């Protein structure tokens, strides 16, 4: 079951990475418009969204990868639960 959750986490991290790339492309397209306050607001909002999505993808991806590999931290956690 843990491997299934790890694979799902990696899949979610991949989906988030695609969302980051598509938001970045959208940000570039918005930046080519004439500058108004709504364009500036969109640029700031999408910039924050890109940073947050990238951080979330990194955290979820690394957690899924560690679980899939079976890191030593997980092994220690399982041995302490057995005692």
C-alpha positions as CSV (number, residue, x, y, z in Angstrom):
1,X,0.0,0.0,0.0
2,X,2.9,2.3,0.8
3,X,4.3,1.9,-2.7
4,X,0.9,2.8,-4.3
5,X,0.8,6.0,-2.2
6,X,4.4,6.7,-3.2
7,X,3.6,6.3,-6.9
8,X,0.5,8.5,-6.5
9,X,2.6,11.1,-4.8
10,X,5.1,11.1,-7.7
11,X,2.2,11.3,-10.2
12,X,0.8,14.3,-8.3
13,X,4.3,15.9,-8.3
14,X,4.5,15.5,-12.1
15,X,1.0,17.0,-12.5
16,X,2.0,20.0,-10.4
17,X,5.2,20.4,-12.4
18,X,3.1,20.5,-15.6
19,X,0.9,23.1,-13.9
20,X,3.9,25.2,-13.0
21,X,5.2,25.1,-16.6
22,X,1.8,26.0,-18.1
23,X,1.4,28.9,-15.6
24,X,4.8,30.1,-16.5
25,X,3.9,30.1,-20.2
26,X,0.7,32.0,-19.3
27,X,2.7,34.5,-17.3
28,X,4.9,35.2,-20.3
29,X,1.9,35.7,-22.5
30,X,0.3,38.1,-20.0
31,X,3.5,40.0,-19.8
32,X,3.3,40.9,-23.5
33,X,0.0,42.8,-23.0
34,X,-0.1,46.6,-22.4
35,X,0.6,47.4,-18.8
36,X,-2.4,48.1,-16.7
37,X,-3.1,47.4,-13.0
38,X,-4.9,44.2,-13.8
39,X,-1.9,42.9,-15.8
40,X,0.4,43.8,-12.9
41,X,-1.9,42.0,-10.4
42,X,-2.0,38.9,-12.6
43,X,1.7,38.9,-12.9
44,X,2.2,39.1,-9.2
45,X,-0.5,36.5,-8.5
46,X,0.8,34.0,-11.0
47,X,4.4,34.6,-9.7
48,X,3.3,33.6,-6.2
49,X,1.3,30.7,-7.6
50,X,4.3,29.4,-9.5
51,X,6.6,29.5,-6.4
52,X,4.0,27.7,-4.2
53,X,3.2,25.0,-6.8
54,X,6.9,24.4,-7.4
55,X,7.6,24.1,-3.7
56,X,4.6,21.7,-3.2
57,X,5.7,19.6,-6.1
58,X,9.2,19.3,-4.7
59,X,8.0,18.3,-1.2
60,X,5.5,15.8,-2.5
61,X,7.9,14.4,-5.1
62,X,10.8,14.0,-2.7
63,X,8.5,12.3,-0.1
64,X,7.2,9.9,-2.7
65,X,10.6,9.1,-4.0
66,X,12.0,8.5,-0.5
67,X,9.1,6.2,0.3
68,X,9.5,4.3,-3.0
69,X,13.2,3.9,-2.4
70,X,12.7,2.8,1.2
71,X,15.0,5.3,2.9
72,X,16.8,4.4,6.1
73,X,14.6,6.9,8.0
74,X,11.5,4.9,7.1
75,X,13.3,1.7,8.1
76,X,14.1,3.1,11.5
77,X,10.5,4.2,11.9
78,X,9.2,0.8,11.2
79,X,11.6,-1.0,13.5
80,X,10.7,1.4,16.4
81,X,7.0,0.6,15.8
82,X,7.7,-3.1,16.0
83,X,9.3,-2.8,19.4
